[in-house]
Amino acid sequence: MLRAGEAPMESWPDRIADEAALEEVMSRPDPALAADLAAVPGDILVLGAGGKMGPTLCRLARRADPARRIIAVARWSEPGLRERMESWGIECHAAELTDRAALAALPDAPNLVFMAARKFGASGAPEQTWAMNVLLPAMVAERWAASRIAFFSSGNVLPLVPVLSGGADEGTAPAPVGEYAASVLGRERVFQHAGGTRGTASFGVRLNYAIDLRYGVLHDVATKVMAGQPVPLAMGHANVIWQGDANAWTLRALRHADASCPILNITGPETVSIRWLAERFAERLDRPVQFAGEERPDALLSNAARAFATFGYPRVPLARMIDWVADWVVRGGRALGRPTKFEVRDGRF
């Protein structure tokens, strides 16, 4: 018998054969998602849907409620992505989101997921980073002032905390380091301002770090072990969550959006040792492991207890993710070429 707060065991594959199977697994809905979406009827508009998480978020929403109109907006720079998403029953629009006229021409929708952001290269072109991470959210909050908005933030807005602290929670004062983190805090403040001045209902998702087999902290560590490269230990601990879980919680956040702009840390329950993680991959990949540097007493860590109280625990556990990533890497599965740079401590991405 399940105890209060426990989720039923789910049947996950031992391995994920290819990208089609990966996208299918990442977009499997559960009854909790279907129930929360039923409480927020109407179209769902996803801005910035062409990134790492957007395609499977859109497909997840579509599978959770096949009769609902899911509208994806992106530049569509990846060949074949738009066509693949349209084959899933998703309506796709092309737009340059920083163009006010383009925003005005997009459909109205009672539900909006805002995913557009700029992280890498932020230090080299700070004006572009601030335009994408602050100016654009301000325009979106004005254009869809009457909608429910779930938007992505980042754990990078929080300070490094002692490894044994359990992570920074939502009561921890933000202390962003670097242009990227500061601009993401600006995004939060813009949506909070929209709630206070126009009553716009929003919900912020402070995510770190989402795990796909083609990118993420686990992939970064596994590929270094596989290649015989040293694993950096300067940021010796991290939090991770399966991308499918992060996407599901983001969609479920629409139900909890209100003018007070609640913001929750979204990540897994473990404080994961990078050294321990590299050693687990070394076992699975049958490779020796090398390290660079030493662990510090603090790290970028988030406490997601409030998210667990709201959404339950992640459906895919850490050990299963490690097994999947190891199998993917040893078979030479495709990588997106987008390292997380989890080891960065100075905020320069």
N, C-alpha and C positions, 0 to 999 in steps of 0.2 A: 504494500500500500504506500502511495506517495505521501510524504509529509508536506505540510504547508510550504509553499514557495518552490517545491521541487518540480522540475519538468520531466515528462515521461522520456524514457530512453528512445532514441531514434535510430533508424537503420541507415548508416552511412556506408558507402563503398570502401573497401580496403585501399583502393587506388583509383585515381582519376585518369582515364585513358588518354584524353585529348582535350582540346579547347572547347569543343562542342559539349563534351560531358562536364567540363569545368563550369561553363556558363549555365548548364542545366542545374547542377548542384547548387550553385550560388544563388539561383533564382527560385528555389523551392519555398513556397509560402507555408506558413503554419496557421492553425486556427486563430491564434492571438492576433496575427496581422490582419486576417480577414475580418475579425470582429472590430478591431480599431478602425479599419478603413470604412466599415459599414456605418460608423458613427460620424464620418465626414464625407457625405455623398458629393458627387459632382466630379468634373474633370480634374485631372492632376497634370499640371504643367511643370516640366523639369527643365531648368535653365542650366546650361553647361553640361549637357547629358553625354557628351562625347569623350569624357575623360576615363580614368581608370575604373571608377565605380558606377558611372552613370548608366551604361548599357544594361548591366544586370539589375540595377535599381528599377529601371523602367520595366524590364521584363518581369521582375518580381511583382511589381504593382499590377501588371497586366494579368499574371497568373493568379494572383490573389483575388482579383475581381475582373473576370474576362469581359464583362459587359461594360466596363468603365472605359472612358476615353483617356488614354495616356498620350500626352503631347511632349515630344522631346525636341529641345532646341540646342543647336551647336553649330560650329563652323563646318563640321564633317570633313576634317582634314585626313582622317584615316581611311584609306581606300576600302570600300566594301562595307563599312560600318553602317552607314545609313540604310543600305539595302538589307543588311542582316536584321537590323532592328525593325524595319518595315515588315519583314517576313514574320516577325513575332506579333504583328498586329499593333505596332506603335506608330502613331502619326508623327512624322518628322518634319521640322521646319529648319531652314538655314537662316542664321542671323548673326550680325556683329553686335554683341550685346552692349558694347559701350556706345553705340549709336542710338541716341534718343528716338529718332524716327523709326529705327528697327524695333525697338522695344514697344513703341506705340502701336505698331502694326501686328504684333503678336496677339494671339487669342486671349480673351479674359478667361479666368478659371478660378473657382473658389478655393482650390488647393494648389500650392506651389512649393516645389523643392528647389532651393537655390544651391547649386554645386560649383558655380564658376569661381575660380581662384587662381592666384599666381604665387608660387613658392620659389621654385628654383630659378636662379638668376636674379632674385629679389635684391641682393646687395649691389649688383652691377647696374641695375636700372630702377632705382627706387621710385621714380615718378610713375612708371608703369605699374609697379606693384601696388602703390597707393590708389591709382585709378581703378585697377581691377578689384582690389580688396576692400575699398571704402567708398569711392565715388559710385561705382556700379551698384553695390548694395543700396545706397541711398536712392538711386534712380529706380531700382526695383521696388523698394518699399513704398515709394511715391506712386509708381505705376499700378501696383497691385495692392493698394492700401486697404481694400476691403477683403482681401484673401487671407487664408491661413497659410503661413509661411514656415517651413522647416528649413533651416540654413546650416551649413557646415562651418564650424569654427575649428580650433585646433588646441590640443593640450599645450602647444608652444606658448600660449599666452600666460601660462603658469610658471612659477619659479622652479628651479631645481630644488629638490627636497631630500632629506636623508633617506637612504635606501630602506632603512628599517622603520620608516614612518608610516608605511601603508599607502603613501602617495598623497598628493595635494587633492583636497576635496573642493567642492564648489564654494565653500566659505573661505578658502585661501585667496588672499588678495592677488590679483594679476600682477605679474612683474615681467613683462615681455622683454626679451633680449634680441636686438637686431630689428631691421626694417620689416622683415616678414611678420614676425610675431606681433610687433607693434601695430601693423596694418590689420592683422586679424582681430586684435582687440578693438580696433576702430570699427570693423564690421559689426561686432557685437554691439558696440555703442550706437551705431546707426539704427539698428533694428530696435534697440531699447528706446531710442528717441522717437521712432515712428510709433511705437506703442503708446508712449506718453503724450504725444502731440496729436496723433490721428486715430488712436485706438487700434492700430494694426496688430493683429494676433500673430505672434511668431514664437519660435522655439529654436534655441541654439544647441548644436551638437558638437561638443568639444571632443574631437576624435583623435586617438592615437593608440596604436597604429593599425590600419586595416591590413588583413592578410589575404592575398590571392596567391596562387602558385607561381605566377609570372612576375611578381614584385612583392616588396614588403620586407620587414626585418628578417623574417625566417628565410626568405629567398636570398637576401643579401648575405647572411651568415653561411647558408648552405653552399652558395656558389663560391665563396672564398675558401671554404674547406675543400670543396671539390677541385678547385684550381691550385691548391697548395699555397694559397696566399694567407698572410697573417690576418687574424680576426682582431679588429681594434677593440680595446677594452676601456677607452677613456670614458665612454658612457656605458658603464658596465651592466646596467639593468634597463629593462624596458617593459612596457605593457603592449599586448597585442589582442586583436579580436578578428574573427573570421569576417571577411567582407560581406558575406550573406547576412550575418547577424547585424552588422553595422547598418546595412541598407534597410533591413526590416525595421530596426528601431527608429531609423530616420523617418520612414513612412508612418510608423505608428505615432511618432511625435506630432504629426499633424493634429491628432485628436487632442493633444495637450497644449497646443498653441493658444496663447492669449496675450492680452495687451501688456502684461507684466514681463513678457519675454523670458520665460524660464530657460535656463541653460544648464545642461547636464554633461558630465564627463561620460564619454562612451568608449569603453575599452573592456578588456577581459579582467578576470579577478586575480590573476597571478602577477607577482613581481618576478619577471623572468630574468635570470642571470644569463648574460651573454656568454660567459665562459661555459656554464652548464649547457646552454643551447648548442654551442659549437662542439662540445664533447658528444652530445647526443647525435649530432649530424656525422661526426667522425665515425661513430659506431655504425650508423646505418649506411654510410657511404664507403666504409672500409678504407678510410684515408687517415693519415696522421693530421693532427691539428697544430697550428702555430698561432701565437698570440702576439699582439703589439701593444705595449704599454701595460698599465695596471689600472684596476678598478678604482674609482674615486668613491668617497663616502656618500656622495649625493648623485642624483640622476633626475631626468625628466620623467616623472611618474604621476599617474592620476589614480585617484580613488573613485571607483564607479559605483559605490554602494547605493547611491540614490537612483541610479539608472537600473540597478538590479531590482530595487524595490518597485520601480515603475514598470519595467518590461520583463522581469525574470532574468535568469542567467543565460549566457550565450548557449546556443544549441550545439555548436561544434567545439569540442574541448581541445586544449592545447596539444595533447599527445597525438590526437588524430591529425591536426594540422602539420605537426612535425613529420609524421609518417607520409602524408601526402606530398609535402614539399620535397622530402628526401627522394621519394620515388620519382617525382617529376624531374628533379635536377639530374639524377643519375641516368635517366633516359634521354636527357638532352632536350627537355621540353622548352618551348619558346619562352624567352624572357622579354619583358617590355623595355628593358634598358633604362629604367627609371629608379635608380637607387634611392632609398629613403633618406640617406645621410643621417641615420639615427645617432651616429657617433659624434655629431657636431655639438659642441658645447657653447660656442660663441654666437649662435644665432645667424651665422653667415651661410646661407644656402645658395 
